[in-house]
Amino acid sequence: MPKVDIENMEWSGGSGYPSAFAELTKGRFRKRLGNEVGLDQFDINLTRLEPGSASALRHWHENEDEFVYILEGQATLVEDEGSTVLKPGDAAGFKAGVANGHHLVNESDKDLIYLEIGTRAVTERGHYPDDDLAVIKDENGFKFTHKNGDAYI
């Protein structure tokens, strides 16, 4: 079983969002642990959120389950029903197909470190209830569109 040298892995940033939406996640960095060992059925990332940053825009997935486990710092989980504080040892999960827009926000003055685990579905459609944004994943990769299906230019 290959050991992952997490300490020496580089943190990668960026969300892939169209530029109009990228600001919220500019302080999100990941060590892509699943990629490091060639996993293709599920993904696992060690994620760091700087103060004031969010994990993503508030979203939900049609085909991919998600799970987060807090290691260090404090997160505010924002969902349709409101906000919940998550501290080290806390976890949250999001079932595919459940239309509950969610994301983590670091409202503290220290970095937030957590594990994020999710399905790697072959096809996917993601929904962003607060923004004019959708994402489609197919054999060609990810593509962001407006909610009406028009491409971002």
C-alpha positions in Angstrom: 0.0 0.0 0.0 1.6 3.3 -1.1 2.3 5.7 1.7 1.3 9.3 0.8 4.0 11.8 1.7 1.5 14.5 2.7 4.0 16.9 4.3 5.9 17.2 1.1 2.9 17.6 -1.2 2.2 21.1 -2.6 -1.0 22.9 -1.8 -2.9 23.7 -4.9 -5.4 26.6 -5.2 -8.1 27.7 -7.5 -11.7 26.6 -8.0 -12.2 26.5 -11.7 -15.2 28.8 -11.3 -15.8 31.5 -13.9 -14.0 34.7 -12.8 -17.2 36.3 -11.6 -17.4 33.7 -8.8 -13.7 32.9 -8.0 -13.2 35.5 -5.2 -15.0 33.6 -2.5 -12.7 30.6 -2.8 -9.4 32.3 -3.4 -8.2 31.3 0.1 -9.0 27.5 -0.5 -6.0 25.2 -1.0 -5.9 21.4 -1.3 -3.6 18.5 -1.2 -5.2 16.0 -3.5 -4.6 12.8 -1.6 -6.9 10.6 -3.8 -5.1 11.8 -7.0 -1.7 11.1 -5.4 -2.5 7.4 -5.1 -4.5 7.1 -8.3 -8.0 6.7 -6.8 -10.8 6.9 -9.4 -13.9 5.8 -7.5 -13.9 8.4 -4.8 -11.9 11.6 -4.1 -10.2 12.7 -0.8 -8.6 16.0 -0.2 -6.8 17.6 2.7 -8.2 21.2 2.4 -7.1 24.4 4.0 -9.3 27.5 4.2 -7.8 30.8 5.1 -9.8 33.2 7.2 -12.7 34.7 5.2 -12.6 32.0 2.6 -15.3 29.4 1.6 -14.9 25.9 0.4 -17.1 26.6 -2.6 -20.2 28.5 -3.6 -23.2 27.1 -1.9 -24.1 24.0 -4.0 -25.5 20.5 -4.1 -24.8 17.5 -6.4 -27.2 15.2 -8.3 -24.8 12.2 -8.4 -22.0 12.7 -5.9 -22.0 12.2 -2.2 -19.8 14.5 0.0 -18.4 14.1 3.5 -16.2 16.5 5.5 -14.3 15.9 8.7 -12.8 18.9 10.6 -9.2 18.4 11.8 -8.1 22.0 12.9 -9.9 25.3 13.3 -13.6 26.1 13.1 -15.9 26.0 10.2 -19.4 27.5 9.7 -21.5 25.1 7.7 -24.1 27.0 5.8 -27.1 25.1 4.4 -30.6 25.8 3.3 -31.8 25.4 6.9 -29.2 27.8 8.4 -25.7 27.7 9.9 -23.9 25.3 12.2 -20.5 25.6 13.7 -18.2 22.6 13.2 -15.1 22.1 15.3 -12.3 19.5 15.3 -13.8 16.0 15.5 -17.1 17.1 13.9 -18.2 15.8 10.5 -21.0 16.5 8.0 -22.3 14.6 5.0 -24.3 15.4 2.0 -26.2 12.8 0.1 -26.3 13.0 -3.7 -29.6 14.2 -5.1 -30.7 16.0 -1.9 -31.3 19.7 -2.9 -29.7 21.2 0.1 -27.2 23.9 -0.9 -24.2 23.9 1.4 -20.6 25.1 1.8 -18.1 25.7 4.6 -17.0 29.2 5.5 -14.0 30.1 7.7 -15.3 33.0 9.8 -12.4 32.7 12.3 -9.0 34.3 12.4 -7.1 31.0 12.0 -6.8 28.5 9.1 -9.3 25.7 8.9 -8.0 22.3 8.0 -10.4 19.4 7.0 -10.7 16.3 5.0 -13.2 16.3 2.1 -14.3 13.0 0.6 -16.6 12.5 -2.3 -17.8 10.3 -5.1 -16.2 10.6 -8.5 -19.3 10.1 -10.6 -18.8 9.7 -14.4 -21.5 12.2 -15.0 -22.6 15.0 -12.7 -24.7 18.1 -12.5 -24.1 20.6 -9.7 -26.6 23.3 -8.7 -25.8 26.7 -7.1 -29.0 28.0 -5.5 -27.6 31.5 -4.7 -25.9 32.2 -8.1 -26.6 32.0 -11.8 -24.3 29.0 -12.2 -24.5 25.3 -12.9 -21.9 22.7 -13.6 -22.0 19.7 -15.8 -19.5 16.9 -15.8 -19.3 14.4 -18.7 -16.7 12.4 -20.6 -15.1 15.8 -21.6 -14.7 17.0 -18.0 -16.4 19.9 -16.2 -18.2 22.8 -17.8 -19.7 25.8 -16.0 -22.8 27.3 -17.5 -25.5 29.8 -16.6 -28.6 28.2 -15.1 -30.3 28.4 -18.5 -27.5 26.3 -20.0 -25.6 29.2 -21.8 -21.8 28.9 -21.5 -19.7 31.3 -19.6 -17.4 33.3 -21.9 
